[in-house]
């Protein structure tokens, strides 16, 4: 009898929580920084505050004091500035990307907008959520630091690419690194993000297709 | 006698370490994130690894695996990419700026160079230094996380400005936010950083002086 208990259907495995795809996005992101135990995965899933928003919902407006951080589980959040009435798109945050707002260090009004470009599922973190999270799982403090350093690295890489590449090279780079983006965002937003007019983008695309 | 001891020359204050200007740069940076006690200031000064380098010294080469982080106490570190034999300048790190290298999350070869554009005094941090630092002062883990988030914010702001501003506006922005830079770096490097030719930069400067 004792033996049969010992070899009975792996209790550890059967207790393992099955993640839905949106949860998996968050766990994959954190796991690339440090491996997580099943208990930690479960604790994270229980602690984070997940929200869904419809396409068009503004998560942050110019002038508003941003006190919430986001992490995209599903959908696309677009960052843009309003310059002389024109939207200038400066970032597309898609699945697996943290969205930096002005929350981190200064309570100054935002210069930009954050809008849900599609129906979105996001993790939302206000300062009090963050504190509770780190209190419950102190190890997440280190993981978050490494995560922030990693994002800083990526952001500086994107800036460097922007400075060193021509618009056509920027488009080719995007085609390689974020091919999904080219299909899911309107061409005028993509053109704005690449720093060209929609007409120039159209010419760039034609030239590339001819090659 | 006892009374005279109590009012004798403030021992706390006299024990306070006098910081040299380069040390002050680091302490000012950290203090903007969280106030530091005198004991913490002393511990930080003793723990960090300060190095001086002559102008022209390469801190990182393309292809090298960067495992050191820097923080500029004095001087200017320039980041550049070598594109078809031309140096494309993508960042100037001056006093009070952390220099992100490829150390944080992936041991992949660097795509860029880091060169001392002037004689430099920097804090150097290798992974083992960092670990010793956090072990000695666990609170620095939180401060470093907030610092990394703050730098991410700034980096995304610089990228957004780069995308939304014209070269002339970029120059005016630099004149406002980092006026020292315009005097201390060669014009051809500044032009490269602004994404224009040296001739265009010269025209931009003339136009601005005429206004």
Boltz contact constraints between the chains, C-beta under 6 A:
constraints:
  - contact:
      token1: [A, 81]
      token2: [B, 164]
      max_distance: 6.0
  - contact:
      token1: [A, 83]
      token2: [B, 164]
      max_distance: 6.0
  - contact:
      token1: [A, 88]
      token2: [B, 164]
      max_distance: 6.0
  - contact:
      token1: [A, 90]
      token2: [B, 160]
      max_distance: 6.0
  - contact:
      token1: [A, 90]
      token2: [B, 163]
      max_distance: 6.0
  - contact:
      token1: [A, 100]
      token2: [B, 152]
      max_distance: 6.0
  - contact:
      token1: [A, 100]
      token2: [B, 153]
      max_distance: 6.0
  - contact:
      token1: [A, 100]
      token2: [B, 156]
      max_distance: 6.0
  - contact:
      token1: [A, 104]
      token2: [B, 149]
      max_distance: 6.0
  - contact:
      token1: [A, 104]
      token2: [B, 150]
      max_distance: 6.0
  - contact:
      token1: [A, 104]
      token2: [B, 153]
      max_distance: 6.0
  - contact:
      token1: [A, 105]
      token2: [B, 150]
      max_distance: 6.0
  - contact:
      token1: [A, 141]
      token2: [B, 141]
      max_distance: 6.0
  - contact:
      token1: [A, 144]
      token2: [B, 145]
      max_distance: 6.0
  - contact:
      token1: [A, 145]
      token2: [B, 144]
      max_distance: 6.0
  - contact:
      token1: [A, 145]
      token2: [B, 145]
      max_distance: 6.0
  - contact:
      token1: [A, 145]
      token2: [B, 148]
      max_distance: 6.0
  - contact:
      token1: [A, 148]
      token2: [B, 145]
      max_distance: 6.0
  - contact:
      token1: [A, 148]
      token2: [B, 148]
      max_distance: 6.0
  - contact:
      token1: [A, 148]
      token2: [B, 149]
      max_distance: 6.0
  - contact:
      token1: [A, 148]
      token2: [B, 152]
      max_distance: 6.0
  - contact:
      token1: [A, 149]
      token2: [B, 104]
      max_distance: 6.0
  - contact:
      token1: [A, 149]
      token2: [B, 148]
      max_distance: 6.0
  - contact:
      token1: [A, 150]
      token2: [B, 104]
      max_distance: 6.0
  - contact:
      token1: [A, 150]
      token2: [B, 105]
      max_distance: 6.0
  - contact:
      token1: [A, 151]
      token2: [B, 152]
      max_distance: 6.0
  - contact:
      token1: [A, 152]
      token2: [B, 100]
      max_distance: 6.0
  - contact:
      token1: [A, 152]
      token2: [B, 148]
      max_distance: 6.0
  - contact:
      token1: [A, 152]
      token2: [B, 151]
      max_distance: 6.0
  - contact:
      token1: [A, 152]
      token2: [B, 152]
      max_distance: 6.0
  - contact:
      token1: [A, 152]
      token2: [B, 155]
      max_distance: 6.0
  - contact:
      token1: [A, 153]
      token2: [B, 100]
      max_distance: 6.0
  - contact:
      token1: [A, 153]
      token2: [B, 104]
      max_distance: 6.0
  - contact:
      token1: [A, 155]
      token2: [B, 152]
      max_distance: 6.0
  - contact:
      token1: [A, 155]
      token2: [B, 155]
      max_distance: 6.0
  - contact:
      token1: [A, 155]
      token2: [B, 156]
      max_distance: 6.0
  - contact:
      token1: [A, 156]
      token2: [B, 100]
      max_distance: 6.0
  - contact:
      token1: [A, 156]
      token2: [B, 155]
      max_distance: 6.0
  - contact:
      token1: [A, 159]
      token2: [B, 159]
      max_distance: 6.0
  - contact:
      token1: [A, 160]
      token2: [B, 90]
      max_distance: 6.0
  - contact:
      token1: [A, 162]
      token2: [B, 162]
      max_distance: 6.0
  - contact:
      token1: [A, 163]
      token2: [B, 90]
      max_distance: 6.0
  - contact:
      token1: [A, 163]
      token2: [B, 195]
      max_distance: 6.0
  - contact:
      token1: [A, 164]
      token2: [B, 81]
      max_distance: 6.0
  - contact:
      token1: [A, 164]
      token2: [B, 83]
      max_distance: 6.0
  - contact:
      token1: [A, 164]
      token2: [B, 88]
      max_distance: 6.0
  - contact:
      token1: [A, 195]
      token2: [B, 163]
      max_distance: 6.0
